[in-house]
Amino acid sequence: MNILDLQREFRVISPGAVQLDFLEKYLRPGDSIFVQPISGFVTSSRELSAEDVAKYWSEVIFPDLSQES
């Protein structure tokens, strides 16, 4: 594996990527998390920008600063 292969793994979800279904309860509907088969990188289906993901997690998953959230 060379640097171009690694860069490709960040940009595209490989056909053999393994979907991590158990994480879907933490994601926005329609989004998914995958493990890339060659590199082992964990990546999303990229339905949201990085800023939107951070906002979603801040507002929905951890809406307050208590230990329970």
Residue pairs with C-beta under 8 A, 6 or more apart in sequence:
1 38
1 39
5 38
5 39
6 39
9 36
9 38
9 39
9 41
9 43
10 41
10 43
13 34
13 36
13 43
13 45
14 36
14 37
14 38
16 37
17 34
17 35
17 36
17 37
17 43
18 34
18 35
18 37
19 32
19 33
19 34
20 32
20 33
20 34
20 35
20 42
21 32
23 33
24 31
24 32
24 33
26 61
27 33
27 44
28 47
28 48
28 56
30 45
30 47
31 44
31 45
31 47
31 48
32 44
32 45
33 42
33 43
33 44
33 45
34 42
34 43
34 44
34 45
35 41
35 42
35 43
36 42
36 43
44 53
48 56
61 69
62 69
63 69
